[in-house]
Amino acid sequence: MRSDIKGDIDTNTRAGIGHDLEGLKIMIGKAANGPASLGSLQQRIGMQADFAGKFTDSIESGASRLVDTDMEEVSSP
């Protein structure tokens, strides 16, 4: 929490009200941006997990082909 935003609302002065409203705007903005940030992170994690899965499949497929090629070469007269 920002140190320049008071925890109590001061309704005795106009300056206090303006300061408190500014603090509320900041807090509302953070509350609104939070879910958007989480959604963005979730999407990036999903994309990275998908990439990692495809990359692993590609490595396994390549290794399998190398083993099959070696086996054919060894078994041929």
PDB file of N, CA, C and O in Angstrom, chain B, residues numbered from 101:
ATOM      1  N   MET B 101       0.842  -1.176   0.000  1.00  0.00           N
ATOM      2  CA  MET B 101       0.000   0.000   0.000  1.00  0.00           C
ATOM      3  C   MET B 101       0.882   1.231   0.000  1.00  0.00           C
ATOM      4  O   MET B 101       1.910   1.249   0.677  1.00  0.00           O
ATOM      5  N   ARG B 102       0.508   2.253  -0.738  1.00  0.00           N
ATOM      6  CA  ARG B 102       1.301   3.483  -0.814  1.00  0.00           C
ATOM      7  C   ARG B 102       1.280   4.196   0.523  1.00  0.00           C
ATOM      8  O   ARG B 102       0.259   4.226   1.211  1.00  0.00           O
ATOM      9  N   SER B 103       2.413   4.767   0.881  1.00  0.00           N
ATOM     10  CA  SER B 103       2.522   5.423   2.178  1.00  0.00           C
ATOM     11  C   SER B 103       1.836   6.777   2.205  1.00  0.00           C
ATOM     12  O   SER B 103       1.515   7.280   3.282  1.00  0.00           O
ATOM     13  N   ASP B 104       1.601   7.387   1.029  1.00  0.00           N
ATOM     14  CA  ASP B 104       0.966   8.704   1.019  1.00  0.00           C
ATOM     15  C   ASP B 104      -0.564   8.629   1.019  1.00  0.00           C
ATOM     16  O   ASP B 104      -1.224   9.667   1.015  1.00  0.00           O
ATOM     17  N   ILE B 105      -1.131   7.438   1.022  1.00  0.00           N
ATOM     18  CA  ILE B 105      -2.590   7.284   1.079  1.00  0.00           C
ATOM     19  C   ILE B 105      -2.960   6.925   2.510  1.00  0.00           C
ATOM     20  O   ILE B 105      -2.484   5.930   3.058  1.00  0.00           O
ATOM     21  N   LYS B 106      -3.807   7.741   3.101  1.00  0.00           N
ATOM     22  CA  LYS B 106      -4.202   7.500   4.491  1.00  0.00           C
ATOM     23  C   LYS B 106      -5.177   6.335   4.571  1.00  0.00           C
ATOM     24  O   LYS B 106      -5.921   6.052   3.632  1.00  0.00           O
ATOM     25  N   GLY B 107      -5.151   5.667   5.722  1.00  0.00           N
ATOM     26  CA  GLY B 107      -6.063   4.562   5.936  1.00  0.00           C
ATOM     27  C   GLY B 107      -7.454   5.032   6.332  1.00  0.00           C
ATOM     28  O   GLY B 107      -8.440   4.343   6.070  1.00  0.00           O
ATOM     29  N   ASP B 108      -7.542   6.206   6.964  1.00  0.00           N
ATOM     30  CA  ASP B 108      -8.826   6.749   7.397  1.00  0.00           C
ATOM     31  C   ASP B 108      -9.291   7.823   6.429  1.00  0.00           C
ATOM     32  O   ASP B 108      -8.476   8.558   5.872  1.00  0.00           O
ATOM     33  N   ILE B 109     -10.585   7.913   6.231  1.00  0.00           N
ATOM     34  CA  ILE B 109     -11.145   8.948   5.358  1.00  0.00           C
ATOM     35  C   ILE B 109     -11.438  10.188   6.198  1.00  0.00           C
ATOM     36  O   ILE B 109     -12.163  10.138   7.191  1.00  0.00           O
ATOM     37  N   ASP B 110     -10.848  11.303   5.764  1.00  0.00           N
ATOM     38  CA  ASP B 110     -11.013  12.576   6.469  1.00  0.00           C
ATOM     39  C   ASP B 110     -12.025  13.416   5.708  1.00  0.00           C
ATOM     40  O   ASP B 110     -11.715  13.923   4.630  1.00  0.00           O
ATOM     41  N   THR B 111     -13.217  13.570   6.240  1.00  0.00           N
ATOM     42  CA  THR B 111     -14.268  14.349   5.566  1.00  0.00           C
ATOM     43  C   THR B 111     -14.327  15.783   6.067  1.00  0.00           C
ATOM     44  O   THR B 111     -15.244  16.517   5.698  1.00  0.00           O
ATOM     45  N   ASN B 112     -13.383  16.202   6.894  1.00  0.00           N
ATOM     46  CA  ASN B 112     -13.404  17.552   7.462  1.00  0.00           C
ATOM     47  C   ASN B 112     -12.840  18.605   6.529  1.00  0.00           C
ATOM     48  O   ASN B 112     -13.168  19.783   6.672  1.00  0.00           O
ATOM     49  N   THR B 113     -12.003  18.219   5.579  1.00  0.00           N
ATOM     50  CA  THR B 113     -11.401  19.205   4.680  1.00  0.00           C
ATOM     51  C   THR B 113     -11.583  18.768   3.237  1.00  0.00           C
ATOM     52  O   THR B 113     -11.675  17.578   2.937  1.00  0.00           O
ATOM     53  N   ARG B 114     -11.632  19.744   2.358  1.00  0.00           N
ATOM     54  CA  ARG B 114     -11.749  19.443   0.929  1.00  0.00           C
ATOM     55  C   ARG B 114     -10.482  18.747   0.422  1.00  0.00           C
ATOM     56  O   ARG B 114     -10.556  17.856  -0.425  1.00  0.00           O
ATOM     57  N   ALA B 115      -9.336  19.150   0.935  1.00  0.00           N
ATOM     58  CA  ALA B 115      -8.080  18.526   0.516  1.00  0.00           C
ATOM     59  C   ALA B 115      -8.076  17.051   0.927  1.00  0.00           C
ATOM     60  O   ALA B 115      -7.606  16.198   0.175  1.00  0.00           O
ATOM     61  N   GLY B 116      -8.588  16.758   2.099  1.00  0.00           N
ATOM     62  CA  GLY B 116      -8.645  15.370   2.561  1.00  0.00           C
ATOM     63  C   GLY B 116      -9.538  14.529   1.681  1.00  0.00           C
ATOM     64  O   GLY B 116      -9.207  13.386   1.363  1.00  0.00           O
ATOM     65  N   ILE B 117     -10.679  15.091   1.280  1.00  0.00           N
ATOM     66  CA  ILE B 117     -11.612  14.354   0.420  1.00  0.00           C
ATOM     67  C   ILE B 117     -10.975  14.093  -0.942  1.00  0.00           C
ATOM     68  O   ILE B 117     -11.072  12.986  -1.472  1.00  0.00           O
ATOM     69  N   GLY B 118     -10.328  15.105  -1.508  1.00  0.00           N
ATOM     70  CA  GLY B 118      -9.669  14.929  -2.810  1.00  0.00           C
ATOM     71  C   GLY B 118      -8.583  13.872  -2.743  1.00  0.00           C
ATOM     72  O   GLY B 118      -8.451  13.047  -3.646  1.00  0.00           O
ATOM     73  N   HIS B 119      -7.819  13.900  -1.683  1.00  0.00           N
ATOM     74  CA  HIS B 119      -6.751  12.919  -1.498  1.00  0.00           C
ATOM     75  C   HIS B 119      -7.339  11.515  -1.346  1.00  0.00           C
ATOM     76  O   HIS B 119      -6.829  10.550  -1.915  1.00  0.00           O
ATOM     77  N   ASP B 120      -8.409  11.421  -0.578  1.00  0.00           N
ATOM     78  CA  ASP B 120      -9.050  10.123  -0.365  1.00  0.00           C
ATOM     79  C   ASP B 120      -9.661   9.591  -1.656  1.00  0.00           C
ATOM     80  O   ASP B 120      -9.584   8.394  -1.929  1.00  0.00           O
ATOM     81  N   LEU B 121     -10.269  10.470  -2.452  1.00  0.00           N
ATOM     82  CA  LEU B 121     -10.842  10.035  -3.728  1.00  0.00           C
ATOM     83  C   LEU B 121      -9.754   9.556  -4.675  1.00  0.00           C
ATOM     84  O   LEU B 121      -9.937   8.577  -5.399  1.00  0.00           O
ATOM     85  N   GLU B 122      -8.617  10.251  -4.670  1.00  0.00           N
ATOM     86  CA  GLU B 122      -7.499   9.824  -5.514  1.00  0.00           C
ATOM     87  C   GLU B 122      -7.017   8.437  -5.084  1.00  0.00           C
ATOM     88  O   GLU B 122      -6.718   7.584  -5.920  1.00  0.00           O
ATOM     89  N   GLY B 123      -6.946   8.228  -3.780  1.00  0.00           N
ATOM     90  CA  GLY B 123      -6.558   6.918  -3.264  1.00  0.00           C
ATOM     91  C   GLY B 123      -7.542   5.838  -3.672  1.00  0.00           C
ATOM     92  O   GLY B 123      -7.143   4.729  -4.026  1.00  0.00           O
ATOM     93  N   LEU B 124      -8.835   6.161  -3.624  1.00  0.00           N
ATOM     94  CA  LEU B 124      -9.860   5.194  -4.046  1.00  0.00           C
ATOM     95  C   LEU B 124      -9.735   4.865  -5.530  1.00  0.00           C
ATOM     96  O   LEU B 124      -9.902   3.712  -5.927  1.00  0.00           O
ATOM     97  N   LYS B 125      -9.439   5.880  -6.354  1.00  0.00           N
ATOM     98  CA  LYS B 125      -9.266   5.645  -7.792  1.00  0.00           C
ATOM     99  C   LYS B 125      -8.109   4.692  -8.040  1.00  0.00           C
ATOM    100  O   LYS B 125      -8.192   3.795  -8.879  1.00  0.00           O
ATOM    101  N   ILE B 126      -7.021   4.900  -7.292  1.00  0.00           N
ATOM    102  CA  ILE B 126      -5.852   4.027  -7.445  1.00  0.00           C
ATOM    103  C   ILE B 126      -6.205   2.601  -7.047  1.00  0.00           C
ATOM    104  O   ILE B 126      -5.855   1.650  -7.746  1.00  0.00           O
ATOM    105  N   MET B 127      -6.897   2.454  -5.927  1.00  0.00           N
ATOM    106  CA  MET B 127      -7.256   1.112  -5.452  1.00  0.00           C
ATOM    107  C   MET B 127      -8.236   0.424  -6.399  1.00  0.00           C
ATOM    108  O   MET B 127      -8.112  -0.776  -6.643  1.00  0.00           O
ATOM    109  N   ILE B 128      -9.196   1.157  -6.931  1.00  0.00           N
ATOM    110  CA  ILE B 128     -10.150   0.583  -7.886  1.00  0.00           C
ATOM    111  C   ILE B 128      -9.417   0.150  -9.153  1.00  0.00           C
ATOM    112  O   ILE B 128      -9.697  -0.913  -9.707  1.00  0.00           O
ATOM    113  N   GLY B 129      -8.475   0.979  -9.608  1.00  0.00           N
ATOM    114  CA  GLY B 129      -7.686   0.620 -10.793  1.00  0.00           C
ATOM    115  C   GLY B 129      -6.903  -0.662 -10.582  1.00  0.00           C
ATOM    116  O   GLY B 129      -6.854  -1.524 -11.459  1.00  0.00           O
ATOM    117  N   LYS B 130      -6.283  -0.785  -9.398  1.00  0.00           N
ATOM    118  CA  LYS B 130      -5.534  -2.006  -9.112  1.00  0.00           C
ATOM    119  C   LYS B 130      -6.457  -3.209  -9.038  1.00  0.00           C
ATOM    120  O   LYS B 130      -6.107  -4.289  -9.513  1.00  0.00           O
ATOM    121  N   ALA B 131      -7.633  -3.035  -8.448  1.00  0.00           N
ATOM    122  CA  ALA B 131      -8.586  -4.142  -8.343  1.00  0.00           C
ATOM    123  C   ALA B 131      -9.089  -4.560  -9.724  1.00  0.00           C
ATOM    124  O   ALA B 131      -9.325  -5.744  -9.966  1.00  0.00           O
ATOM    125  N   ALA B 132      -9.251  -3.603 -10.622  1.00  0.00           N
ATOM    126  CA  ALA B 132      -9.728  -3.922 -11.967  1.00  0.00           C
ATOM    127  C   ALA B 132      -8.632  -4.557 -12.809  1.00  0.00           C
ATOM    128  O   ALA B 132      -8.920  -5.411 -13.648  1.00  0.00           O
ATOM    129  N   ASN B 133      -7.379  -4.157 -12.604  1.00  0.00           N
ATOM    130  CA  ASN B 133      -6.274  -4.683 -13.402  1.00  0.00           C
ATOM    131  C   ASN B 133      -5.796  -6.047 -12.918  1.00  0.00           C
ATOM    132  O   ASN B 133      -5.153  -6.775 -13.674  1.00  0.00           O
ATOM    133  N   GLY B 134      -6.094  -6.401 -11.693  1.00  0.00           N
ATOM    134  CA  GLY B 134      -5.644  -7.676 -11.150  1.00  0.00           C
ATOM    135  C   GLY B 134      -6.104  -8.876 -11.953  1.00  0.00           C
ATOM    136  O   GLY B 134      -5.273  -9.689 -12.354  1.00  0.00           O
ATOM    137  N   PRO B 135      -7.403  -9.018 -12.203  1.00  0.00           N
ATOM    138  CA  PRO B 135      -7.871 -10.175 -12.987  1.00  0.00           C
ATOM    139  C   PRO B 135      -7.303 -10.198 -14.409  1.00  0.00           C
ATOM    140  O   PRO B 135      -7.030 -11.270 -14.950  1.00  0.00           O
ATOM    141  N   ALA B 136      -7.126  -9.020 -15.015  1.00  0.00           N
ATOM    142  CA  ALA B 136      -6.550  -8.977 -16.358  1.00  0.00           C
ATOM    143  C   ALA B 136      -5.118  -9.497 -16.345  1.00  0.00           C
ATOM    144  O   ALA B 136      -4.710 -10.230 -17.246  1.00  0.00           O
ATOM    145  N   SER B 137      -4.359  -9.120 -15.328  1.00  0.00           N
ATOM    146  CA  SER B 137      -2.982  -9.599 -15.209  1.00  0.00           C
ATOM    147  C   SER B 137      -2.952 -11.111 -15.003  1.00  0.00           C
ATOM    148  O   SER B 137      -2.127 -11.806 -15.595  1.00  0.00           O
ATOM    149  N   LEU B 138      -3.842 -11.610 -14.172  1.00  0.00           N
ATOM    150  CA  LEU B 138      -3.903 -13.056 -13.940  1.00  0.00           C
ATOM    151  C   LEU B 138      -4.278 -13.803 -15.211  1.00  0.00           C
ATOM    152  O   LEU B 138      -3.713 -14.856 -15.507  1.00  0.00           O
ATOM    153  N   GLY B 139      -5.224 -13.263 -15.958  1.00  0.00           N
ATOM    154  CA  GLY B 139      -5.626 -13.897 -17.216  1.00  0.00           C
ATOM    155  C   GLY B 139      -4.484 -13.930 -18.212  1.00  0.00           C
ATOM    156  O   GLY B 139      -4.295 -14.921 -18.917  1.00  0.00           O
ATOM    157  N   SER B 140      -3.726 -12.852 -18.269  1.00  0.00           N
ATOM    158  CA  SER B 140      -2.577 -12.788 -19.169  1.00  0.00           C
ATOM    159  C   SER B 140      -1.521 -13.814 -18.768  1.00  0.00           C
ATOM    160  O   SER B 140      -0.970 -14.511 -19.621  1.00  0.00           O
ATOM    161  N   LEU B 141      -1.240 -13.904 -17.472  1.00  0.00           N
ATOM    162  CA  LEU B 141      -0.278 -14.892 -16.992  1.00  0.00           C
ATOM    163  C   LEU B 141      -0.742 -16.312 -17.281  1.00  0.00           C
ATOM    164  O   LEU B 141       0.055 -17.166 -17.669  1.00  0.00           O
ATOM    165  N   GLN B 142      -2.030 -16.559 -17.091  1.00  0.00           N
ATOM    166  CA  GLN B 142      -2.579 -17.891 -17.353  1.00  0.00           C
ATOM    167  C   GLN B 142      -2.405 -18.255 -18.824  1.00  0.00           C
ATOM    168  O   GLN B 142      -2.061 -19.391 -19.149  1.00  0.00           O
ATOM    169  N   GLN B 143      -2.642 -17.299 -19.702  1.00  0.00           N
ATOM    170  CA  GLN B 143      -2.507 -17.562 -21.129  1.00  0.00           C
ATOM    171  C   GLN B 143      -1.050 -17.850 -21.492  1.00  0.00           C
ATOM    172  O   GLN B 143      -0.774 -18.761 -22.273  1.00  0.00           O
ATOM    173  N   ARG B 144      -0.117 -17.075 -20.929  1.00  0.00           N
ATOM    174  CA  ARG B 144       1.299 -17.315 -21.212  1.00  0.00           C
ATOM    175  C   ARG B 144       1.756 -18.666 -20.686  1.00  0.00           C
ATOM    176  O   ARG B 144       2.519 -19.364 -21.354  1.00  0.00           O
ATOM    177  N   ILE B 145       1.300 -19.041 -19.500  1.00  0.00           N
ATOM    178  CA  ILE B 145       1.660 -20.340 -18.945  1.00  0.00           C
ATOM    179  C   ILE B 145       1.110 -21.456 -19.827  1.00  0.00           C
ATOM    180  O   ILE B 145       1.792 -22.451 -20.076  1.00  0.00           O
ATOM    181  N   GLY B 146      -0.118 -21.290 -20.297  1.00  0.00           N
ATOM    182  CA  GLY B 146      -0.707 -22.282 -21.198  1.00  0.00           C
ATOM    183  C   GLY B 146       0.077 -22.419 -22.497  1.00  0.00           C
ATOM    184  O   GLY B 146       0.289 -23.527 -22.989  1.00  0.00           O
ATOM    185  N   MET B 147       0.508 -21.285 -23.051  1.00  0.00           N
ATOM    186  CA  MET B 147       1.288 -21.316 -24.289  1.00  0.00           C
ATOM    187  C   MET B 147       2.639 -22.002 -24.065  1.00  0.00           C
ATOM    188  O   MET B 147       3.096 -22.770 -24.912  1.00  0.00           O
ATOM    189  N   GLN B 148       3.271 -21.725 -22.930  1.00  0.00           N
ATOM    190  CA  GLN B 148       4.564 -22.344 -22.640  1.00  0.00           C
ATOM    191  C   GLN B 148       4.409 -23.835 -22.386  1.00  0.00           C
ATOM    192  O   GLN B 148       5.256 -24.626 -22.800  1.00  0.00           O
ATOM    193  N   ALA B 149       3.343 -24.223 -21.713  1.00  0.00           N
ATOM    194  CA  ALA B 149       3.098 -25.651 -21.473  1.00  0.00           C
ATOM    195  C   ALA B 149       2.847 -26.374 -22.802  1.00  0.00           C
ATOM    196  O   ALA B 149       3.328 -27.489 -23.007  1.00  0.00           O
ATOM    197  N   ASP B 150       2.100 -25.743 -23.691  1.00  0.00           N
ATOM    198  CA  ASP B 150       1.836 -26.329 -25.009  1.00  0.00           C
ATOM    199  C   ASP B 150       3.138 -26.478 -25.792  1.00  0.00           C
ATOM    200  O   ASP B 150       3.385 -27.515 -26.408  1.00  0.00           O
ATOM    201  N   PHE B 151       3.970 -25.432 -25.764  1.00  0.00           N
ATOM    202  CA  PHE B 151       5.263 -25.488 -26.460  1.00  0.00           C
ATOM    203  C   PHE B 151       6.128 -26.609 -25.885  1.00  0.00           C
ATOM    204  O   PHE B 151       6.724 -27.379 -26.639  1.00  0.00           O
ATOM    205  N   ALA B 152       6.201 -26.706 -24.559  1.00  0.00           N
ATOM    206  CA  ALA B 152       7.021 -27.731 -23.923  1.00  0.00           C
ATOM    207  C   ALA B 152       6.534 -29.127 -24.300  1.00  0.00           C
ATOM    208  O   ALA B 152       7.347 -30.021 -24.536  1.00  0.00           O
ATOM    209  N   GLY B 153       5.231 -29.324 -24.360  1.00  0.00           N
ATOM    210  CA  GLY B 153       4.674 -30.617 -24.757  1.00  0.00           C
ATOM    211  C   GLY B 153       5.035 -30.978 -26.187  1.00  0.00           C
ATOM    212  O   GLY B 153       5.438 -32.107 -26.466  1.00  0.00           O
ATOM    213  N   LYS B 154       4.889 -30.011 -27.101  1.00  0.00           N
ATOM    214  CA  LYS B 154       5.228 -30.264 -28.505  1.00  0.00           C
ATOM    215  C   LYS B 154       6.726 -30.499 -28.669  1.00  0.00           C
ATOM    216  O   LYS B 154       7.146 -31.345 -29.459  1.00  0.00           O
ATOM    217  N   PHE B 155       7.524 -29.749 -27.924  1.00  0.00           N
ATOM    218  CA  PHE B 155       8.980 -29.902 -27.997  1.00  0.00           C
ATOM    219  C   PHE B 155       9.395 -31.288 -27.514  1.00  0.00           C
ATOM    220  O   PHE B 155      10.238 -31.937 -28.133  1.00  0.00           O
ATOM    221  N   THR B 156       8.806 -31.739 -26.415  1.00  0.00           N
ATOM    222  CA  THR B 156       9.101 -33.073 -25.882  1.00  0.00           C
ATOM    223  C   THR B 156       8.701 -34.150 -26.885  1.00  0.00           C
ATOM    224  O   THR B 156       9.450 -35.102 -27.108  1.00  0.00           O
ATOM    225  N   ASP B 157       7.524 -34.003 -27.490  1.00  0.00           N
ATOM    226  CA  ASP B 157       7.074 -34.977 -28.502  1.00  0.00           C
ATOM    227  C   ASP B 157       8.037 -35.012 -29.681  1.00  0.00           C
ATOM    228  O   ASP B 157       8.333 -36.083 -30.210  1.00  0.00           O
ATOM    229  N   SER B 158       8.525 -33.851 -30.093  1.00  0.00           N
ATOM    230  CA  SER B 158       9.454 -33.776 -31.217  1.00  0.00           C
ATOM    231  C   SER B 158      10.766 -34.476 -30.896  1.00  0.00           C
ATOM    232  O   SER B 158      11.306 -35.200 -31.732  1.00  0.00           O
ATOM    233  N   ILE B 159      11.278 -34.266 -29.697  1.00  0.00           N
ATOM    234  CA  ILE B 159      12.529 -34.921 -29.290  1.00  0.00           C
ATOM    235  C   ILE B 159      12.343 -36.436 -29.228  1.00  0.00           C
ATOM    236  O   ILE B 159      13.194 -37.184 -29.708  1.00  0.00           O
ATOM    237  N   GLU B 160      11.238 -36.889 -28.642  1.00  0.00           N
ATOM    238  CA  GLU B 160      10.970 -38.329 -28.551  1.00  0.00           C
ATOM    239  C   GLU B 160      10.832 -38.948 -29.937  1.00  0.00           C
ATOM    240  O   GLU B 160      11.322 -40.050 -30.187  1.00  0.00           O
ATOM    241  N   SER B 161      10.161 -38.232 -30.835  1.00  0.00           N
ATOM    242  CA  SER B 161       9.977 -38.741 -32.196  1.00  0.00           C
ATOM    243  C   SER B 161      11.325 -38.843 -32.917  1.00  0.00           C
ATOM    244  O   SER B 161      11.599 -39.834 -33.594  1.00  0.00           O
ATOM    245  N   GLY B 162      12.157 -37.819 -32.769  1.00  0.00           N
ATOM    246  CA  GLY B 162      13.479 -37.838 -33.405  1.00  0.00           C
ATOM    247  C   GLY B 162      14.354 -38.939 -32.854  1.00  0.00           C
ATOM    248  O   GLY B 162      15.037 -39.624 -33.615  1.00  0.00           O
ATOM    249  N   ALA B 163      14.348 -39.124 -31.544  1.00  0.00           N
ATOM    250  CA  ALA B 163      15.146 -40.187 -30.924  1.00  0.00           C
ATOM    251  C   ALA B 163      14.654 -41.547 -31.390  1.00  0.00           C
ATOM    252  O   ALA B 163      15.460 -42.443 -31.644  1.00  0.00           O
ATOM    253  N   SER B 164      13.355 -41.710 -31.502  1.00  0.00           N
ATOM    254  CA  SER B 164      12.785 -42.981 -31.956  1.00  0.00           C
ATOM    255  C   SER B 164      13.223 -43.283 -33.387  1.00  0.00           C
ATOM    256  O   SER B 164      13.558 -44.424 -33.703  1.00  0.00           O
ATOM    257  N   ARG B 165      13.223 -42.279 -34.246  1.00  0.00           N
ATOM    258  CA  ARG B 165      13.653 -42.484 -35.633  1.00  0.00           C
ATOM    259  C   ARG B 165      15.129 -42.869 -35.703  1.00  0.00           C
ATOM    260  O   ARG B 165      15.514 -43.719 -36.506  1.00  0.00           O
ATOM    261  N   LEU B 166      15.956 -42.241 -34.859  1.00  0.00           N
ATOM    262  CA  LEU B 166      17.379 -42.589 -34.845  1.00  0.00           C
ATOM    263  C   LEU B 166      17.586 -44.031 -34.409  1.00  0.00           C
ATOM    264  O   LEU B 166      18.403 -44.741 -34.994  1.00  0.00           O
ATOM    265  N   VAL B 167      16.862 -44.472 -33.397  1.00  0.00           N
ATOM    266  CA  VAL B 167      16.973 -45.850 -32.924  1.00  0.00           C
ATOM    267  C   VAL B 167      16.508 -46.813 -34.012  1.00  0.00           C
ATOM    268  O   VAL B 167      17.150 -47.836 -34.250  1.00  0.00           O
ATOM    269  N   ASP B 168      15.394 -46.492 -34.673  1.00  0.00           N
ATOM    270  CA  ASP B 168      14.895 -47.366 -35.744  1.00  0.00           C
ATOM    271  C   ASP B 168      15.899 -47.461 -36.891  1.00  0.00           C
ATOM    272  O   ASP B 168      16.102 -48.537 -37.454  1.00  0.00           O
ATOM    273  N   THR B 169      16.527 -46.334 -37.236  1.00  0.00           N
ATOM    274  CA  THR B 169      17.515 -46.326 -38.313  1.00  0.00           C
ATOM    275  C   THR B 169      18.712 -47.174 -37.940  1.00  0.00           C
ATOM    276  O   THR B 169      19.199 -47.951 -38.762  1.00  0.00           O
ATOM    277  N   ASP B 170      19.193 -47.040 -36.719  1.00  0.00           N
ATOM    278  CA  ASP B 170      20.327 -47.843 -36.269  1.00  0.00           C
ATOM    279  C   ASP B 170      19.990 -49.325 -36.272  1.00  0.00           C
ATOM    280  O   ASP B 170      20.819 -50.146 -36.663  1.00  0.00           O
ATOM    281  N   MET B 171      18.786 -49.676 -35.842  1.00  0.00           N
ATOM    282  CA  MET B 171      18.375 -51.084 -35.801  1.00  0.00           C
ATOM    283  C   MET B 171      18.318 -51.666 -37.207  1.00  0.00           C
ATOM    284  O   MET B 171      18.728 -52.809 -37.410  1.00  0.00           O
ATOM    285  N   GLU B 172      17.819 -50.908 -38.186  1.00  0.00           N
ATOM    286  CA  GLU B 172      17.748 -51.382 -39.570  1.00  0.00           C
ATOM    287  C   GLU B 172      19.146 -51.565 -40.146  1.00  0.00           C
ATOM    288  O   GLU B 172      19.408 -52.526 -40.869  1.00  0.00           O
ATOM    289  N   GLU B 173      20.039 -50.637 -39.823  1.00  0.00           N
ATOM    290  CA  GLU B 173      21.404 -50.723 -40.335  1.00  0.00           C
ATOM    291  C   GLU B 173      22.143 -51.924 -39.762  1.00  0.00           C
ATOM    292  O   GLU B 173      22.885 -52.596 -40.478  1.00  0.00           O
ATOM    293  N   VAL B 174      21.945 -52.196 -38.483  1.00  0.00           N
ATOM    294  CA  VAL B 174      22.601 -53.327 -37.838  1.00  0.00           C
ATOM    295  C   VAL B 174      22.045 -54.649 -38.352  1.00  0.00           C
ATOM    296  O   VAL B 174      22.798 -55.610 -38.509  1.00  0.00           O
ATOM    297  N   SER B 175      20.760 -54.716 -38.614  1.00  0.00           N
ATOM    298  CA  SER B 175      20.131 -55.976 -39.026  1.00  0.00           C
ATOM    299  C   SER B 175      20.294 -56.281 -40.509  1.00  0.00           C
ATOM    300  O   SER B 175      20.040 -57.411 -40.926  1.00  0.00           O
ATOM    301  N   SER B 176      20.709 -55.312 -41.319  1.00  0.00           N
ATOM    302  CA  SER B 176      20.875 -55.580 -42.748  1.00  0.00           C
ATOM    303  C   SER B 176      22.228 -56.260 -42.997  1.00  0.00           C
ATOM    304  O   SER B 176      23.224 -55.914 -42.361  1.00  0.00           O
ATOM    305  N   PRO B 177      22.262 -57.251 -43.947  1.00  0.00           N
ATOM    306  CA  PRO B 177      23.488 -58.025 -44.207  1.00  0.00           C
ATOM    307  C   PRO B 177      24.560 -57.243 -44.926  1.00  0.00           C
ATOM    308  O   PRO B 177      25.634 -57.779 -45.202  1.00  0.00           O
TER     309      PRO B 177
END
